[in-house]
């Protein structure tokens, strides 16, 4: 955890320093290199959080300890993977300039990414406690992070592949009936 905080502070410090110069320094090249890992890393926390939710549902239905242990392992792994994913995402987006709806999507993507990271870490911590209040808090937190990580993915995917509507376009004959 301390190494992750130090790495984040290093990225933040170098980002501030490189913003005052027009030269491409080693720090800027390193940040660009680190940002290139974001498209690779981002799939792990998403898959782990979604699968944690599925394991918790299966544990609720079947009461097999395997699902509870799997959920605990996956939420801890998700919390571990989400930290470098968010950091590389901030490095990847450093210096990006968007216009119009893409600018809005970019900032919402960053907001939900940071919020998802905090919730995933909270889930990993809460999963270790067995009191009723902590268990309820864990399930509420897991439900929220399940949605926020998917919302984050929606905004990020829209930035990468273009604006993605959640519903397919209506056929022409249906559009004509509506008029």
C-alpha positions in Angstrom: 0.0 0.0 0.0 2.8 2.4 0.9 4.5 1.7 -2.4 1.3 2.5 -4.3 1.0 5.8 -2.4 4.6 6.6 -3.2 4.1 5.8 -6.8 1.0 8.0 -7.0 2.9 10.9 -5.3 5.7 10.4 -7.8 3.3 10.5 -10.7 1.7 13.6 -9.3 5.0 15.3 -8.6 6.4 14.6 -12.0 3.2 15.7 -13.7 3.4 19.1 -12.0 7.1 19.4 -12.8 6.7 18.5 -16.5 3.8 20.9 -17.0 6.2 23.8 -16.7 8.5 22.8 -19.5 8.1 22.2 -23.3 10.8 19.6 -23.4 10.1 16.0 -23.3 11.8 14.9 -20.1 12.4 11.4 -18.7 9.6 11.9 -16.3 7.1 12.8 -19.1 8.3 9.8 -21.1 7.9 7.6 -18.0 4.4 8.9 -17.4 3.5 8.2 -21.0 4.9 4.8 -20.7 3.0 4.1 -17.5 -0.2 5.4 -19.2 0.2 2.9 -22.0 -0.5 0.1 -19.4 -4.0 1.4 -18.7 -5.7 -0.4 -21.6 -4.1 -3.7 -20.4 -4.8 -3.3 -16.7 -8.3 -2.0 -16.8 -10.0 -5.3 -17.5 -8.8 -7.0 -14.3 -10.6 -5.0 -11.7 -13.8 -4.9 -13.8 -13.9 -8.6 -14.2 -12.9 -9.3 -10.6 -15.6 -6.9 -9.2 -18.3 -8.4 -11.4 -17.3 -11.9 -10.5 -17.2 -11.0 -6.8 -20.8 -10.0 -7.1 -21.7 -13.2 -8.9 -19.9 -15.3 -6.2 -21.8 -13.4 -3.4 -25.1 -14.2 -5.1 -24.1 -17.8 -5.4 -23.0 -17.9 -1.8 -26.4 -16.4 -0.8 -28.2 -19.1 -2.7 -26.1 -22.2 -2.0 -24.3 -21.3 1.3 -21.1 -23.0 0.1 -18.0 -21.6 1.8 -16.2 -21.9 -1.6 -18.1 -18.9 -3.0 -17.5 -16.8 0.1 -13.7 -17.6 0.0 -13.6 -16.9 -3.8 -15.5 -13.6 -3.3 -13.0 -12.6 -0.6 -10.0 -13.4 -2.7 -11.4 -11.6 -5.8 -12.4 -8.4 -4.0 -8.9 -8.2 -2.4 -7.4 -8.8 -5.8 -9.7 -6.2 -7.4 -8.7 -3.6 -4.8 -5.1 -4.4 -5.5 -5.5 -4.1 -9.3 -7.7 -1.0 -9.2 -4.9 1.1 -7.7 -2.5 0.8 -10.6 -5.4 0.9 -13.0 -6.5 4.3 -11.8 -2.9 5.6 -11.6 -2.1 4.5 -15.1 -5.5 5.9 -16.3 -4.5 9.3 -14.9 -1.1 9.0 -16.6 -2.8 8.0 -19.8 -5.2 10.9 -19.7 -2.5 13.5 -18.8 -2.5 16.1 -21.5 -5.5 14.7 -23.3 -7.7 17.5 -24.8 -11.3 16.7 -25.5 -14.2 18.8 -26.9 -17.9 18.7 -26.4 -19.5 15.5 -25.0 -16.1 13.8 -24.9 -14.8 16.3 -22.4 -17.8 15.6 -20.2 -17.3 11.8 -20.6 -13.6 12.2 -19.8 -14.2 13.9 -16.5 -17.1 11.6 -15.5 -14.8 8.6 -16.4 -12.2 10.0 -14.0 -14.7 10.7 -11.3 -16.2 7.2 -11.4 -12.8 5.6 -11.6 -11.6 7.3 -8.4 -14.9 6.6 -6.7 -14.8 2.9 -7.8 -11.3 2.6 -6.5 -12.2 4.0 -3.1 -15.3 1.7 -2.9 -13.3 -1.4 -4.0 -10.7 -0.8 -1.2 -13.6 -0.2 1.3 -15.2 -3.5 0.2 -11.9 -5.4 0.6 -11.5 -4.0 4.1 -15.2 -4.6 5.1 -15.1 -8.2 3.8 -12.7 -9.1 6.5 -15.1 -8.2 9.3 -17.9 -10.6 10.3 -20.2 -8.3 12.3 -23.7 -7.7 10.9 -23.1 -4.0 10.4 -19.9 -4.6 8.5 -21.5 -7.3 6.4 -24.4 -5.1 5.5 -22.0 -2.2 4.7 -19.9 -4.6 2.5 -22.9 -5.7 0.5 -24.2 -2.2 0.0 -20.6 -1.1 -1.0 -20.2 -4.0 -3.4 -23.6 -3.2 -5.0 -22.5 0.4 -5.5 -19.0 -0.5 -6.8 -20.6 -3.1 -9.2 -22.5 -0.2 -10.8 -19.8 2.4 -10.7 -17.1 0.2 -12.2 -19.5 -0.5 -15.1 -20.4 3.1 -15.5 -16.7 3.9 -15.5 -16.2 1.3 -18.3 -19.1 2.8 -20.3 -17.5 6.3 -20.2 -14.0 4.9 -21.0 -15.3 2.7 -23.8 -17.2 5.7 -25.3 -13.9 7.7 -25.2 -12.1 4.9 -27.0 -14.6 3.6 -29.5 -17.0 6.6 -29.9 -20.2 7.5 -28.2 -21.9 4.3 -27.2 -25.7 4.4 -26.8 -27.1 1.9 -24.3 -29.9 1.0 -26.6 -29.7 0.0 -30.3 -31.1 2.4 -32.9 -34.7 1.9 -33.8 -35.6 0.6 -37.3 -36.9 3.2 -39.8 -40.4 1.7 -39.8 -40.7 2.1 -36.0 -39.5 5.7 -36.2 -42.1 6.5 -38.9 -44.8 5.0 -36.7 -43.9 7.4 -33.9 -44.5 10.5 -36.0 
